[in-house]
Amino acid sequence: MFRHTNIIMFTEPYMQRALLAALLLGPLCALLGVFVTARRMSFFSDTIAHAALAGIALGLWMGLFDPTIPMVLVSLLVAAAILWLKEKTELLSDTIMALLLSGSVAVGIIILSLLKGSRGQIHSYLFGDILAITPQDVWMAGGLFFIIGAGIFAGLSSLTLLTAHEEMAHVCGVRVRPLNYLFVLVLTVTVALSIRLLGIILVTSLLVIPPAAAWCVSRNLRQQILFSLLIGLSGSVGGVILSYQLDVPCGPTIVLSCIALFFLALFIRVWRPERQLAPASP
């Protein structure tokens, strides 16, 4: 019976699209997450995800069936505002991000309160609805995966040095400011588009949990990247399969799958001799 259910699952077009999207976006978020966590930008990604609510509300208010474009544009605007305020003021980064997060969410809620009949769409963006992903979304995820993945591996040395020591990267000739802006741009677009996978509430998990789990079992940055990719892939695809088998929401199942892998990695780290395993660092 269980085997028959599995066969049916893989023949359903919506499940094929969901699995393919998880196969692409899960490892991509995990790869970016290695540098996000190392640079202490987890709250930045959370701010961008919540700011996307204002873009979604704006798109629905404009009558757009798919608010992806305004969602990405508003997310980029908020990211630019964070960088500008950080450079022009003496406010702490956490203060700036908390200010913009609360402001953008407030704007989104006000716009949504003026709309009627859009609760179903908002629910899918808040909590994720990977089973409703369209073929166009899959193509977009594929393009994002190959372009950003290739870009990161092409500039891996510079990005690693920038992550480890920004002043040393500047001395070594790395163009620090453009690379910082490019990384923020890539992270913002990835977070905005991954909202279709997990939703606003849960999108940060794929950026944080796989790298954290990989850190527990890695000796160096190269191993952390590889393990993070594997954990992101296993957690996202495994979460989709489990959600189908258990008939539960997909987004939270993906997150819980990643958390289970984190505790497994933590168990390995605690019980493995320290001389065989040192924490990864850039």
C-alpha positions as CSV (number, residue, x, y, z in Angstrom):
1,M,0.0,0.0,0.0
2,F,2.8,2.4,0.9
3,R,4.7,1.6,-2.2
4,H,1.6,2.1,-4.3
5,T,1.1,5.5,-2.7
6,N,4.7,6.5,-3.5
7,I,4.2,5.5,-7.2
8,I,1.0,7.7,-7.4
9,M,2.9,10.6,-5.7
10,F,5.6,10.7,-8.3
11,T,3.1,10.5,-11.2
12,E,1.2,13.6,-10.0
13,P,2.2,16.7,-12.0
14,Y,1.9,19.0,-9.1
15,M,4.1,16.7,-7.0
16,Q,6.7,16.5,-9.7
17,R,6.8,20.4,-9.8
18,A,7.0,20.6,-6.0
19,L,9.8,18.1,-5.8
20,L,11.7,19.8,-8.6
21,A,11.4,23.2,-7.0
22,A,12.6,21.8,-3.6
23,L,15.5,20.1,-5.5
24,L,16.5,23.5,-6.9
25,L,15.7,26.0,-4.2
26,G,16.6,23.9,-1.1
27,P,20.3,23.5,-2.0
28,L,20.5,27.1,-3.3
29,C,19.3,28.6,0.0
30,A,21.6,26.3,1.9
31,L,24.6,27.4,-0.1
32,L,23.8,31.1,0.4
33,G,23.1,30.3,4.0
34,V,26.7,29.3,4.7
35,F,27.8,32.9,4.0
36,V,24.7,34.4,5.5
37,T,25.3,32.8,8.9
38,A,29.0,33.4,8.8
39,R,28.4,37.1,8.1
40,R,25.6,37.3,10.8
41,M,23.0,38.3,8.2
42,S,20.2,35.9,9.3
43,F,18.1,38.8,10.6
44,F,18.7,40.6,7.2
45,S,17.1,37.7,5.3
46,D,14.2,37.6,7.8
47,T,13.6,41.4,7.3
48,I,13.6,40.9,3.5
49,A,11.1,38.1,3.8
50,H,8.7,40.1,5.9
51,A,9.1,43.2,3.7
52,A,7.9,41.1,0.8
53,L,4.5,41.2,2.4
54,A,4.1,44.8,1.4
55,G,5.1,43.9,-2.2
56,I,2.6,41.1,-2.3
57,A,-0.2,43.4,-1.0
58,L,0.8,46.1,-3.5
59,G,0.6,43.6,-6.4
60,L,-2.8,42.3,-5.3
61,W,-4.1,45.9,-4.8
62,M,-2.9,46.6,-8.4
63,G,-5.0,43.6,-9.6
64,L,-2.1,41.4,-10.5
65,F,-2.8,37.6,-10.4
66,D,0.9,36.9,-9.7
67,P,2.5,39.6,-7.4
68,T,6.0,38.2,-7.8
69,I,7.4,41.3,-9.6
70,P,6.2,43.9,-7.0
71,M,7.3,41.5,-4.3
72,V,10.9,41.3,-5.6
73,L,11.0,45.1,-6.3
74,V,9.8,46.0,-2.8
75,S,12.3,43.5,-1.3
76,L,15.1,45.1,-3.3
77,L,14.0,48.6,-2.1
78,V,14.0,47.6,1.5
79,A,17.5,46.0,1.1
80,A,18.8,49.2,-0.5
81,A,17.3,51.2,2.4
82,I,19.1,49.0,4.9
83,L,22.4,49.6,3.2
84,W,21.8,53.3,2.8
85,L,20.8,53.9,6.4
86,K,23.8,51.8,7.6
87,E,26.2,54.0,5.6
88,K,24.6,57.4,6.3
89,T,23.6,57.0,10.0
90,E,25.1,55.7,13.1
91,L,22.2,53.4,13.9
92,L,23.0,49.8,14.6
93,S,22.2,47.3,11.9
94,D,19.6,45.4,14.1
95,T,17.8,48.7,14.8
96,I,17.6,49.6,11.1
97,M,16.3,46.2,10.1
98,A,13.8,46.1,12.9
99,L,12.5,49.5,11.9
100,L,12.1,48.6,8.2
101,L,10.6,45.1,9.0
102,S,7.9,46.6,11.2
103,G,7.2,49.4,8.8
104,S,6.9,47.2,5.7
105,V,4.7,44.7,7.5
106,A,2.5,47.6,8.7
107,V,2.1,48.9,5.2
108,G,1.3,45.4,3.9
109,I,-1.4,44.9,6.6
110,I,-3.0,48.2,5.8
111,I,-3.2,47.5,2.1
112,L,-4.5,44.0,2.7
113,S,-7.2,45.4,5.0
114,L,-8.6,47.4,2.1
115,L,-8.8,44.3,-0.1
116,K,-11.4,41.6,-0.1
117,G,-11.3,38.0,-1.4
118,S,-7.5,37.6,-1.3
119,R,-7.1,35.6,1.9
120,G,-6.3,32.4,0.1
121,Q,-3.4,34.0,-1.8
122,I,-2.1,35.7,1.3
123,H,-2.2,32.5,3.2
124,S,-0.1,30.7,0.6
125,Y,2.5,33.5,0.7
126,L,2.6,33.6,4.5
127,F,2.9,29.9,5.1
128,G,4.0,28.6,1.7
129,D,2.3,26.5,-0.9
130,I,4.9,24.6,-2.8
131,L,2.2,22.2,-4.2
132,A,0.7,25.1,-6.1
133,I,3.9,26.0,-7.9
134,T,3.5,26.5,-11.6
135,P,5.8,25.4,-14.5
136,Q,6.9,29.0,-14.8
137,D,7.9,29.0,-11.2
138,V,10.0,25.9,-11.7
139,W,11.8,27.4,-14.7
140,M,12.4,30.5,-12.6
141,A,13.8,28.4,-9.8
142,G,16.0,26.5,-12.3
143,G,17.4,29.7,-13.7
144,L,18.1,31.1,-10.3
145,F,19.8,27.9,-9.2
146,F,22.2,27.7,-12.1
147,I,23.0,31.4,-12.4
148,I,23.5,32.1,-8.7
149,G,25.2,28.8,-8.0
150,A,27.7,29.3,-10.9
151,G,28.3,32.8,-9.8
152,I,29.0,31.8,-6.2
153,F,31.4,29.0,-7.1
154,A,33.2,31.3,-9.7
155,G,33.8,34.0,-7.0
156,L,34.2,31.6,-4.1
157,S,37.7,32.6,-3.1
158,S,36.9,36.3,-3.0
159,L,33.6,35.7,-1.2
160,T,35.3,33.5,1.4
161,L,38.0,36.0,2.1
162,L,35.4,38.8,2.4
163,T,33.4,36.7,4.8
164,A,36.4,35.8,6.9
165,H,38.1,39.2,7.1
166,E,36.8,42.2,5.2
167,E,39.9,44.4,5.7
168,M,42.2,41.6,4.5
169,A,40.0,41.2,1.4
170,H,40.4,44.9,0.7
171,V,44.2,44.7,1.0
172,C,44.3,41.6,-1.3
173,G,42.6,43.6,-4.0
174,V,39.0,42.3,-3.6
175,R,36.4,44.9,-4.6
176,V,34.7,44.8,-1.2
177,R,31.9,47.3,-1.7
178,P,30.6,46.0,-5.1
179,L,30.9,42.4,-3.9
180,N,28.9,43.3,-0.7
181,Y,26.2,44.9,-2.8
182,L,26.1,42.0,-5.3
183,F,25.8,39.5,-2.4
184,V,22.9,41.5,-0.9
185,L,21.2,41.7,-4.3
186,V,21.5,37.9,-4.8
187,L,20.3,37.1,-1.3
188,T,17.3,39.5,-1.6
189,V,16.2,38.0,-4.9
190,T,16.6,34.4,-3.7
191,V,14.7,35.1,-0.5
192,A,11.9,36.8,-2.4
193,L,11.5,34.0,-4.9
194,S,11.8,31.3,-2.2
195,I,8.8,32.6,-0.5
196,R,6.8,30.5,-2.9
197,L,8.5,27.5,-1.5
198,L,8.2,28.0,2.3
199,G,6.3,31.3,2.7
200,I,7.3,34.5,4.5
201,I,7.1,33.0,8.0
202,L,9.4,30.0,7.3
203,V,11.7,31.1,4.4
204,T,14.6,32.0,6.7
205,S,14.8,28.4,7.9
206,L,16.5,27.1,4.7
207,L,19.1,29.8,5.0
208,V,20.0,29.1,8.6
209,I,19.3,25.5,9.6
210,P,21.3,23.6,6.9
211,P,24.5,25.7,7.4
212,A,24.1,25.3,11.2
213,A,23.8,21.5,10.9
214,A,26.7,21.4,8.4
215,W,28.9,23.4,10.9
216,C,28.4,20.6,13.4
217,V,30.1,18.0,11.2
218,S,32.6,20.0,9.2
219,R,36.3,20.6,9.5
220,N,36.6,23.5,7.0
221,L,34.5,25.8,4.8
222,R,34.6,23.4,1.8
223,Q,33.1,20.6,3.9
224,Q,30.5,23.0,5.4
225,I,29.4,24.0,1.9
226,L,29.1,20.4,0.7
227,F,27.2,19.2,3.9
228,S,25.0,22.3,3.8
229,L,24.0,21.5,0.2
230,L,23.2,17.9,1.1
231,I,21.2,18.8,4.2
232,G,19.3,21.5,2.3
233,L,18.5,19.0,-0.5
234,S,17.5,16.2,1.9
235,G,15.4,18.5,4.2
236,S,13.5,20.2,1.4
237,V,12.8,17.1,-0.8
238,G,12.2,14.9,2.3
239,G,9.8,17.5,3.7
240,V,7.8,17.5,0.5
241,I,7.5,13.7,0.5
242,L,6.6,13.5,4.2
243,S,4.0,16.2,3.8
244,Y,2.3,14.1,1.1
245,Q,2.5,10.9,3.1
246,L,1.2,12.4,6.3
247,D,-1.2,14.9,4.6
248,V,0.2,17.9,6.5
249,P,1.3,21.4,5.4
250,C,4.4,21.3,3.3
251,G,6.4,24.3,4.5
252,P,6.4,23.4,8.2
253,T,7.3,19.8,7.3
254,I,10.3,20.9,5.4
255,V,11.4,23.0,8.3
256,L,11.0,20.2,10.8
257,S,12.9,17.8,8.5
258,C,15.8,20.3,8.4
259,I,15.6,20.6,12.2
260,A,15.7,16.8,12.6
261,L,18.9,16.7,10.5
262,F,20.3,19.5,12.6
263,F,19.8,17.5,15.8
264,L,21.3,14.4,14.1
265,A,24.4,16.5,13.2
266,L,24.6,17.9,16.7
267,F,24.4,14.4,18.1
268,I,27.3,13.4,15.9
269,R,29.3,16.4,17.0
270,V,28.7,15.8,20.7
271,W,29.6,12.1,20.6
272,R,32.4,12.2,18.1
273,P,35.9,12.8,19.6
274,E,37.0,16.4,19.3
275,R,40.3,15.5,17.8
276,Q,38.5,14.1,14.8
277,L,36.2,17.1,14.2
278,A,37.0,20.8,14.5
279,P,34.4,23.5,13.8
280,A,34.4,24.9,10.3
281,S,35.5,28.5,9.8
282,P,36.1,30.5,6.6
